[in-house]
Amino acid sequence: MYGEDFSSQHGNGTMSGNSSSGTFEECADELSDFVSTLDRYPPAVLAFALRAHLSGLLQALQIQGEWSAAEVADFMQAMAGDLGEA
């Protein structure tokens, strides 16, 4: 799903703001709106489905050479830290 066609389908935007197709805030708002339509699924099912998609996205970023393995590890570590703050 996120393999070699990732950059051609989704642009080469990064979290640093190089995207010309939208901002982080716009993307987060759209994702939030979409996730709210999935209320028929238990939270654990959503978590596993989102995990699968996130894994694919991170792999695509590495395949495309946009993120190194260290950058992916840093991202995952920051996300784990976010969970610790909850």
C-alpha positions in Angstrom: 0.0 0.0 0.0 2.8 2.4 0.8 5.6 0.9 -1.2 7.4 2.3 -4.2 4.6 4.5 -5.4 4.4 6.3 -2.1 6.2 9.5 -3.2 4.4 9.7 -6.5 1.0 9.3 -4.8 1.6 11.4 -1.7 4.3 13.8 -2.6 7.6 14.2 -1.0 6.4 16.3 1.9 8.0 15.8 5.3 7.3 16.8 8.8 9.7 19.7 8.4 7.0 21.5 6.4 8.2 20.8 2.8 4.8 19.6 1.7 3.0 21.7 -0.8 -0.2 19.6 -0.6 -1.2 20.6 3.0 -0.2 21.4 6.5 0.3 19.1 9.5 -2.8 20.7 11.1 -4.9 20.1 8.0 -3.8 16.4 7.9 -4.3 15.9 11.6 -7.8 17.4 11.4 -8.8 15.2 8.4 -7.4 12.1 10.2 -9.3 13.0 13.3 -12.5 13.4 11.3 -12.0 10.1 9.6 -11.2 8.2 12.8 -14.4 9.5 14.4 -16.4 7.7 11.7 -14.9 4.4 12.8 -16.7 4.3 16.2 -18.2 0.9 15.4 -14.8 -0.7 16.0 -13.4 -1.4 19.4 -10.4 0.8 20.4 -8.0 -2.3 20.3 -9.1 -3.1 16.7 -8.4 0.5 15.7 -5.0 0.5 17.4 -3.9 -2.7 15.6 -5.2 -1.4 12.2 -3.5 2.0 12.7 -0.3 0.2 13.8 -0.3 -1.8 10.6 -0.7 1.4 8.5 1.9 3.3 10.5 4.4 0.4 10.0 3.8 0.6 6.2 4.2 4.3 6.1 7.5 4.2 8.1 8.8 1.4 5.8 7.9 3.5 2.8 9.8 6.5 4.2 12.8 4.3 4.6 12.5 2.7 1.2 12.2 6.2 -0.4 15.3 7.3 1.5 13.4 10.1 3.2 14.0 8.7 6.7 16.9 6.6 8.0 16.5 3.7 10.4 17.7 6.0 13.2 15.1 8.6 12.3 12.4 5.9 12.4 13.7 4.7 15.8 13.7 8.3 17.1 10.1 8.7 15.9 9.0 5.5 17.6 10.9 6.5 20.8 9.2 9.9 20.8 5.8 8.2 20.3 6.5 5.9 23.3 7.4 9.0 25.3 4.1 10.6 24.3 2.3 7.5 25.7 4.2 7.8 29.0 2.9 11.3 29.4 -0.7 10.2 29.1 
